[in-house]
């Protein structure tokens, strides 16, 4: 990290940001060698990132091919306008960057567990139905194993 004084050193802070963030972004490398970034609803659980997806599409194809993944969340706090030269403008933020490997979850029990936890996160008031066999069959659940995790912040 170029600015070591901005490193988030406390795992509790990293975990909290991952738990509270509503949207993460995952990058894969596509067949043509380009990085591709997709926004995702996600769950941080037991030190891993989980998300659901269609069983078809570019990100699933990239994962199936063994593309490494990079996952990012950030928290915008405040923009500080320049008072003088433009280079004096700044931004207060926190961000987490995860590098790892993604694999599809194939066990029925774990897929259901993760999908239910995703529903609890995004619809905590409940009032949603169960997960039908049809939905379970056409939905992929992906697990990202963390190989490296870094946090960076500028809080002033």
PERA-V395264 format. One record per residue. N is the residue number from 0. RES is the residue in one letter. SS is DSSP state (~ for helix, > for strand, _ for the rest). PHI is phi in radians with two decimals (999 if undefined). PSI is psi as a letter, one per 30 degrees, with the letter a starting at -180 (NA if undefined). Layout:
{{N/RES/SS/PHI/PSI} {N/RES/SS/PHI/PSI}}
This chain:
{{0/X/_/999/k} {1/X/_/-1.15/e} {2/X/_/-2.03/i} {3/X/~/-1.04/f} {4/X/~/-1.22/f} {5/X/~/-1.73/f} {6/X/>/-1.18/k} {7/X/_/-1.44/j} {8/X/_/-1.64/f} {9/X/_/-1.64/k} {10/X/~/-1.07/e} {11/X/~/-1.11/e} {12/X/~/-1.18/e} {13/X/~/-1.08/e} {14/X/~/-1.06/e} {15/X/~/-1.07/e} {16/X/~/-1.13/e} {17/X/~/-1.16/e} {18/X/~/-1.18/e} {19/X/~/-1.51/f} {20/X/_/-1.21/k} {21/X/_/-1.59/f} {22/X/_/-2.31/k} {23/X/>/-2.08/l} {24/X/>/-2.18/k} {25/X/>/-2.02/k} {26/X/>/-1.91/k} {27/X/>/-2.23/l} {28/X/>/-1.88/k} {29/X/_/-1.44/l} {30/X/_/-1.02/f} {31/X/_/-1.53/g} {32/X/_/1.58/g} {33/X/_/-1.60/k} {34/X/>/-1.25/k} {35/X/>/-2.24/k} {36/X/>/-1.95/k} {37/X/>/-2.24/k} {38/X/>/-1.33/k} {39/X/>/-2.44/k} {40/X/_/-1.37/k} {41/X/_/-2.62/l} {42/X/>/-2.31/k} {43/X/>/-1.80/j} {44/X/>/-2.63/k} {45/X/_/0.93/h} {46/X/_/1.33/g} {47/X/>/-2.29/l} {48/X/>/-1.79/k} {49/X/>/-2.22/k} {50/X/>/-2.62/l} {51/X/>/-1.93/l} {52/X/>/-2.80/l} {53/X/>/-1.14/l} {54/X/_/-1.37/f} {55/X/_/-2.11/l} {56/X/_/2.22/l} {57/X/~/-1.08/e} {58/X/~/-1.17/e} {59/X/~/-1.19/e} {60/X/~/-1.09/e} {61/X/~/-1.10/e} {62/X/~/-1.12/e} {63/X/~/-1.05/e} {64/X/_/-1.31/f} {65/X/_/1.62/g} {66/X/_/-1.00/k} {67/X/_/-1.13/l} {68/X/>/-2.19/l} {69/X/>/-2.27/k} {70/X/>/-2.16/k} {71/X/>/-2.39/k} {72/X/>/-2.30/l} {73/X/>/-2.54/l} {74/X/>/-2.22/j} {75/X/>/-1.38/k} {76/X/>/-1.90/e} {77/X/>/-2.86/k} {78/X/>/-1.69/k} {79/X/>/-1.95/j} {80/X/_/-1.14/l} {81/X/_/-1.20/k} {82/X/_/-2.07/i} {83/X/_/2.12/b} {84/X/_/-1.02/k} {85/X/~/-1.00/e} {86/X/~/-1.20/f} {87/X/~/-1.52/f} {88/X/_/-1.16/k} {89/X/>/-2.59/l} {90/X/>/-2.53/k} {91/X/>/-1.66/k} {92/X/>/-2.82/l} {93/X/>/-2.35/k} {94/X/>/-2.58/l} {95/X/>/-2.18/k} {96/X/>/-2.20/k} {97/X/>/-2.11/k} {98/X/>/-1.97/k} {99/X/>/-3.05/a} {100/X/>/-2.08/k} {101/X/>/-2.00/k} {102/X/>/-2.42/l} {103/X/>/-1.35/k} {104/X/_/-1.41/k} {105/X/_/-1.90/f} {106/X/_/-1.47/k} {107/X/~/-0.99/e} {108/X/~/-1.03/e} {109/X/~/-1.22/e} {110/X/~/-1.02/e} {111/X/~/-1.09/e} {112/X/~/-1.00/e} {113/X/~/-1.19/e} {114/X/~/-1.09/e} {115/X/~/-1.14/e} {116/X/~/-1.17/e} {117/X/~/-1.09/e} {118/X/~/-1.10/e} {119/X/~/-1.06/e} {120/X/~/-1.18/e} {121/X/~/-1.60/f} {122/X/_/-2.42/i} {123/X/_/-1.12/f} {124/X/_/-1.33/f} {125/X/_/1.41/b} {126/X/_/1.11/g} {127/X/_/-2.08/l} {128/X/_/-1.39/l} {129/X/_/-1.29/l} {130/X/_/-1.72/j} {131/X/_/-1.29/l} {132/X/~/-1.07/e} {133/X/~/-1.09/e} {134/X/~/-1.14/e} {135/X/~/-1.03/e} {136/X/~/-1.19/e} {137/X/~/-1.67/g} {138/X/>/-1.87/k} {139/X/>/-1.67/k} {140/X/>/-2.05/k} {141/X/>/-2.08/k} {142/X/>/-2.00/k} {143/X/>/-1.82/j} {144/X/>/-1.48/k} {145/X/>/-1.44/k} {146/X/>/-1.73/e} {147/X/>/-2.62/k} {148/X/>/-2.37/k} {149/X/>/-2.35/k} {150/X/>/-2.21/k} {151/X/>/-2.41/k} {152/X/>/-2.56/l} {153/X/>/-2.33/j} {154/X/_/-1.94/g} {155/X/_/1.75/NA}}
